[in-house]
Amino acid sequence: MNATCLIVDDEPLAIQLLQKHIHESGLLELSGSCAHAMEASAFLRTNKVDLIFLDIQMPKLTGIELLRMLKPAPAVIFTTAYRDYAMEGYELDIVDYLLKPISFERFMASVEKFYRRRNNNTVEVAASNHLLPQKLILLQSGTKTYQVNEADIVFIESLKDYIQLHFTDGKKLMIKYKIGQLEYELSSDFLRVHKSYIVHKNRITVFSSQTIELGSFSVPVGNHYKGFVEELLKK
């Protein structure tokens, strides 16, 4: 069954283009179109959708403000003419970030990414955990020592003097620790792909020379690591 979707945009031409893309894709069912965030908020009170194509710059209430209000929120693909909100989109765990004017090819890539995320749900990840051997690591931060099973880690990101571990159950752990130090303490199941990211190789679902996807997560590949990443992952 095709996923249901909602368009939220204050530009009529942008709505028409997305409606055309959705129809031609054959992969989505359009539930409605809203001209501003307040209309979308009212629509979503009585209608459930799987995916929102959400503009950011709209009168009264922005797309980002609307997304922060929705609990729980459907999957979201931002559609905008501005590049400045990419970081906020990443922090809000959106599916993708489409820059207007949106080509059909780029639209389809986002829809496919949405379906990959949808299919790689937490239940499937948890079910695969028994296949991975338990390897415990100890992370000392301040007066506390954290015992972590490597198999539970999806990826690690560096945030200045801190690291944040992302786990298969959706939980996160942020502690004061250097990612360079942790890189040498982890087993060979892990791969440094960027100055700010280490990933669990067994969690990788899609990869290229530019990005690594781990189920619903996507991390960049740094220029310095591209050749190294490609060589190791093709073995």
C-alpha positions as CSV (number, residue, x, y, z in Angstrom):
1,M,0.0,0.0,0.0
2,N,1.3,3.5,-0.9
3,A,2.1,5.9,1.9
4,T,-0.1,8.9,2.4
5,C,1.3,12.4,2.2
6,L,0.4,16.0,2.7
7,I,1.7,19.1,1.0
8,V,2.2,22.3,3.1
9,D,3.3,25.3,1.0
10,D,2.1,28.9,0.6
11,E,3.2,29.0,-3.1
12,P,0.5,27.7,-5.5
13,L,3.0,26.8,-8.2
14,A,5.1,24.8,-5.8
15,I,2.0,22.9,-4.7
16,Q,1.1,22.2,-8.3
17,L,4.6,20.9,-9.1
18,L,4.6,18.6,-6.1
19,Q,1.1,17.3,-6.9
20,K,2.4,16.5,-10.4
21,H,5.4,14.7,-9.1
22,I,3.3,12.7,-6.6
23,H,0.9,11.6,-9.3
24,E,3.7,10.6,-11.7
25,S,5.6,8.7,-9.1
26,G,2.9,6.2,-8.5
27,L,4.4,5.7,-5.0
28,L,2.4,8.0,-2.8
29,E,-1.3,8.8,-2.1
30,L,-2.0,12.5,-1.7
31,S,-4.3,13.2,1.3
32,G,-4.4,16.9,0.9
33,S,-2.7,20.3,0.3
34,C,-2.5,23.2,2.8
35,A,-1.5,26.8,2.0
36,H,0.0,27.5,5.4
37,A,1.1,25.8,8.6
38,M,-2.0,26.7,10.7
39,E,-4.2,25.0,8.0
40,A,-1.9,22.0,8.2
41,S,-2.1,21.8,11.9
42,A,-5.9,21.8,11.8
43,F,-5.8,19.1,9.0
44,L,-3.5,16.9,11.0
45,R,-5.8,16.9,14.1
46,T,-8.3,14.8,12.2
47,N,-6.2,13.2,9.5
48,K,-3.2,10.9,9.8
49,V,-0.5,10.9,7.1
50,D,2.8,9.1,6.7
51,L,4.8,11.9,5.1
52,I,4.6,15.7,4.9
53,F,6.2,17.8,2.1
54,L,6.8,20.9,4.2
55,D,7.8,24.4,3.1
56,I,9.8,26.3,5.7
57,Q,9.2,30.0,5.0
58,M,5.5,30.6,5.5
59,P,3.5,33.5,7.1
60,K,2.6,33.4,10.8
61,L,4.1,30.0,11.5
62,T,7.2,28.5,9.8
63,G,7.5,24.9,8.7
64,I,10.1,24.3,11.4
65,E,7.8,25.7,14.1
66,L,5.0,23.5,12.9
67,L,7.2,20.4,13.0
68,R,8.3,21.1,16.5
69,M,4.6,21.3,17.5
70,L,3.7,17.9,16.1
71,K,4.0,15.1,18.6
72,P,4.4,12.5,17.3
73,A,5.4,14.0,13.9
74,P,5.0,12.1,10.6
75,A,8.1,11.8,8.4
76,V,9.0,15.1,6.8
77,I,10.7,16.2,3.6
78,F,11.5,19.9,3.7
79,T,10.8,21.8,0.4
80,T,12.4,25.2,0.4
81,A,14.2,27.8,-1.7
82,Y,16.7,28.4,1.1
83,R,19.8,26.4,2.0
84,D,20.2,28.0,5.4
85,Y,18.0,25.5,7.3
86,A,19.8,22.3,6.4
87,M,21.4,22.0,9.9
88,E,18.1,22.5,11.7
89,G,16.6,19.9,9.4
90,Y,19.3,17.4,10.4
91,E,18.7,18.1,14.1
92,L,14.9,17.5,13.6
93,D,15.7,14.2,11.9
94,I,13.8,14.9,8.7
95,V,14.0,12.5,5.8
96,D,15.4,14.9,3.2
97,Y,15.9,18.6,2.3
98,L,14.7,19.5,-1.2
99,L,15.7,22.8,-2.8
100,K,13.2,24.5,-5.1
101,P,12.7,24.2,-8.0
102,I,12.4,20.5,-7.4
103,S,13.2,18.2,-10.3
104,F,11.4,14.9,-10.6
105,E,14.6,13.0,-10.3
106,R,15.5,14.6,-7.0
107,F,11.9,14.2,-5.8
108,M,12.1,10.4,-6.5
109,A,15.4,10.1,-4.7
110,S,13.7,11.6,-1.6
111,V,10.7,9.3,-1.8
112,E,12.9,6.3,-2.1
113,K,14.8,7.5,0.9
114,F,11.6,7.8,2.8
115,Y,10.6,4.2,2.0
116,R,14.1,3.0,3.1
117,R,13.7,4.7,6.4
118,R,10.2,3.3,6.8
119,N,11.3,-0.2,6.1
120,N,14.3,-0.1,8.4
121,N,12.3,0.3,11.6
122,T,13.4,-0.3,15.1
123,V,11.7,-3.8,15.3
124,E,13.8,-5.1,12.4
125,V,17.0,-3.7,13.9
126,A,16.3,-5.1,17.3
127,A,15.5,-8.5,15.8
128,S,19.0,-8.6,14.2
129,N,20.8,-7.8,17.4
130,H,21.1,-11.5,18.4
131,L,23.2,-12.1,15.3
132,L,25.9,-9.6,16.6
133,P,28.3,-10.8,19.3
134,Q,28.4,-8.9,22.5
135,K,31.4,-6.7,22.9
136,L,31.5,-4.4,25.9
137,I,33.4,-1.1,26.1
138,L,33.9,1.1,29.1
139,L,33.7,4.9,28.6
140,Q,34.9,7.0,31.5
141,S,33.6,10.6,31.6
142,G,34.2,12.6,34.8
143,T,33.3,10.5,37.8
144,K,31.1,8.1,35.8
145,T,32.0,5.0,33.8
146,Y,29.5,3.9,31.1
147,Q,29.4,0.3,30.0
148,V,28.2,0.0,26.4
149,N,27.6,-3.0,24.2
150,E,29.1,-2.3,20.8
151,A,26.3,-4.2,19.0
152,D,23.8,-1.6,20.3
153,I,25.6,1.3,18.6
154,V,24.5,2.6,15.2
155,F,27.0,5.5,14.9
156,I,28.9,8.1,17.0
157,E,29.1,11.8,16.3
158,S,31.5,14.3,17.6
159,L,30.2,17.6,19.1
160,K,33.3,19.6,20.0
161,D,34.6,18.1,23.3
162,Y,31.6,15.7,23.5
163,I,30.5,12.6,21.6
164,Q,26.9,11.4,21.1
165,L,26.3,7.7,20.7
166,H,23.2,6.8,18.7
167,F,21.7,3.3,19.6
168,T,19.5,0.9,17.8
169,D,16.6,1.5,20.1
170,G,16.6,5.2,19.3
171,K,18.2,6.3,22.5
172,K,21.2,8.6,22.6
173,L,24.1,9.1,25.1
174,M,26.1,12.3,25.2
175,I,29.3,12.3,27.2
176,K,32.5,14.3,27.4
177,Y,34.9,12.2,25.3
178,K,37.2,12.6,22.3
179,I,36.1,10.9,19.1
180,G,39.8,10.3,18.2
181,Q,40.4,8.5,21.4
182,L,37.2,6.3,21.0
183,E,38.2,5.4,17.4
184,Y,41.2,3.4,18.8
185,E,39.2,1.8,21.6
186,L,36.5,0.4,19.3
187,S,36.7,-3.0,17.5
188,S,37.2,-3.4,13.7
189,D,33.4,-3.4,13.3
190,F,33.6,0.4,13.3
191,L,34.7,2.7,10.6
192,R,35.7,6.4,10.8
193,V,34.0,8.1,7.8
194,H,34.3,11.7,8.7
195,K,36.2,13.8,11.3
196,S,32.9,13.9,13.2
197,Y,31.5,10.5,12.6
198,I,32.2,6.8,13.3
199,V,29.7,4.2,12.0
200,H,29.0,0.5,12.8
201,K,29.8,-1.3,9.6
202,N,27.1,-3.9,10.2
203,R,24.5,-1.2,10.4
204,I,25.2,0.3,7.0
205,T,22.3,-0.1,4.6
206,V,23.3,2.2,1.7
207,F,26.6,3.9,1.0
208,S,28.3,6.0,-1.6
209,S,31.5,8.2,-1.8
210,Q,29.5,11.0,-0.3
211,T,27.1,9.6,2.3
212,I,26.5,6.6,4.5
213,E,23.0,5.5,5.4
214,L,22.3,3.4,8.5
215,G,18.6,2.7,8.4
216,S,16.9,6.0,9.1
217,F,20.1,7.8,9.7
218,S,22.4,9.5,7.1
219,V,25.9,10.8,7.8
220,P,28.4,12.4,5.4
221,V,31.7,11.0,4.2
222,G,34.6,13.4,4.6
223,N,36.8,14.2,1.7
224,H,39.8,12.8,3.6
225,Y,38.1,9.5,4.2
226,K,36.4,8.8,0.8
227,G,39.1,6.5,-0.7
228,F,39.6,4.7,2.5
229,V,35.8,4.1,3.0
230,E,35.3,2.9,-0.5
231,E,38.2,0.5,-0.3
232,L,37.1,-1.1,3.0
233,L,33.4,-1.3,2.2
234,K,34.0,-3.1,-1.1
235,K,35.9,-5.9,0.5
